[in-house]
Amino acid sequence: MALTTEFSFRVAGSITKTLGALTALIKPDVQMSLALASGILLDQADKMYYSRPTITGSATLSLDVATAGGLLDVFGDAFAIAKLKVVVIKSLLSICPNEVRLSRPANGVPILGATGDFIVIGPGGSLVWIAPALAGVAVTAATGDLMDIVNTAAGNVQPEIVIIGASA
């Protein structure tokens, strides 16, 4: 199975400030684009997990991304990676009325600091994390292979989750 992936991201704005008789104008324009070819080297990945699971109120979805973790890709094949390259979590406002958190549990993939650290993704928000380097972030079975998505409130949520990595 071959996997190709493209990302693009742009933030552009205009900031003005009156300074005496003059008006200063700054136009930041930050852009990023990246293509990952199919493979296990620099700027490559060969595994993709996609899901829009229902996470019930105050529950945690624990994703084990290592060998024998039990995750399946969209074709029903085992999803297991040795290097994490991309994480995208999109909280659609209409089906994610609560905040969700990407959290590092004990034995978590080390993309967050210490165990228990988390990133909040509010209703309508998104998280995009990319590490295209050859090494990516190492995934180690049984000691560094878990990612938790936590629903912090009573209602159900259905975030879109994409995880991309390399099998070796």
SVG drawing of the C-alpha trace seen along z (x, -y; Angstrom):
<svg xmlns="http://www.w3.org/2000/svg" viewBox="-24 -64 40 72">
<polyline fill="none" stroke="black" stroke-width="0.4" points="0.0,0.0 1.4,-3.4 0.7,-6.6 1.3,-10.2 0.4,-13.1 0.2,-16.9 -0.1,-19.6 -0.5,-23.4 -0.9,-26.0 -1.1,-29.8 -1.8,-32.6 -1.9,-36.1 -3.0,-39.3 -2.7,-43.0 -1.8,-45.0 -1.9,-48.8 -1.0,-51.3 -1.1,-55.1 2.2,-56.6 1.8,-60.4 1.0,-61.5 2.0,-58.2 0.3,-54.8 2.5,-51.8 1.4,-48.7 2.8,-45.2 1.5,-42.3 2.7,-39.0 2.3,-36.0 3.4,-32.7 3.2,-29.8 4.1,-26.1 3.7,-23.3 5.0,-19.8 4.6,-16.7 5.4,-13.3 6.2,-10.6 5.5,-6.9 8.3,-5.3 10.2,-5.3 12.9,-8.0 13.1,-11.8 9.9,-13.4 8.3,-10.0 5.5,-8.0 3.8,-4.7 1.0,-4.4 -2.1,-6.5 -4.9,-6.2 -8.1,-8.1 -11.2,-8.0 -14.1,-10.1 -14.9,-8.1 -17.7,-8.9 -16.2,-9.7 -18.9,-9.6 -19.1,-12.2 -16.1,-12.5 -14.5,-9.4 -11.0,-8.9 -10.2,-7.3 -6.7,-5.6 -4.9,-5.0 -2.1,-2.5 -0.1,-3.3 2.6,-0.5 2.7,3.0 -0.2,5.1 -1.9,1.9 -5.2,2.9 -5.8,-0.1 -6.9,0.5 -6.5,-1.8 -9.4,-2.7 -8.9,0.6 -9.1,2.8 -5.3,3.5 -3.3,3.2 -2.0,-0.3 1.4,-0.1 4.2,-2.7 7.7,-3.0 8.0,-6.7 5.3,-9.3 5.3,-12.0 1.9,-13.8 -1.1,-14.2 -4.2,-16.2 -7.2,-16.5 -10.1,-18.5 -12.9,-19.4 -16.0,-20.2 -18.2,-22.6 -21.4,-20.9 -20.4,-17.4 -17.8,-18.5 -19.5,-20.9 -17.1,-20.2 -13.4,-20.8 -11.2,-17.7 -7.6,-17.2 -4.7,-15.4 -3.1,-14.0 0.1,-12.1 -0.7,-9.1 1.8,-6.8 3.6,-5.0 2.6,-7.9 4.2,-8.8 6.7,-11.6 5.2,-14.5 4.1,-16.2 6.3,-16.9 5.6,-14.8 2.9,-12.2 -0.3,-14.1 0.5,-17.0 -2.1,-17.9 -3.2,-20.3 -6.7,-21.7 -8.6,-21.7 -11.8,-23.8 -15.0,-23.5 -14.3,-24.3 -10.6,-24.2 -7.8,-22.0 -4.4,-20.7 -1.8,-20.1 1.6,-18.6 4.2,-17.7 7.7,-16.1 8.8,-15.1 12.4,-14.4 13.8,-10.9 13.6,-10.1 10.1,-11.6 9.2,-10.8 10.1,-7.3 7.2,-5.0 8.2,-2.3 5.8,0.6 4.7,0.9 6.7,-2.2 6.0,-5.0 3.1,-4.1 -0.2,-5.6 -2.1,-8.8 -5.2,-9.8 -8.1,-11.9 -10.1,-13.1 -13.7,-14.4 -13.8,-16.9 -17.6,-17.3 -20.9,-15.4 -22.0,-15.3 -20.6,-13.1 -17.9,-14.4 -16.7,-13.1 -13.3,-14.6 -11.6,-13.8 -8.3,-12.1 -5.4,-11.6 -2.2,-9.9 0.6,-9.4 3.9,-7.6 6.5,-5.3 6.5,-1.5 10.3,-1.4"/>
</svg>
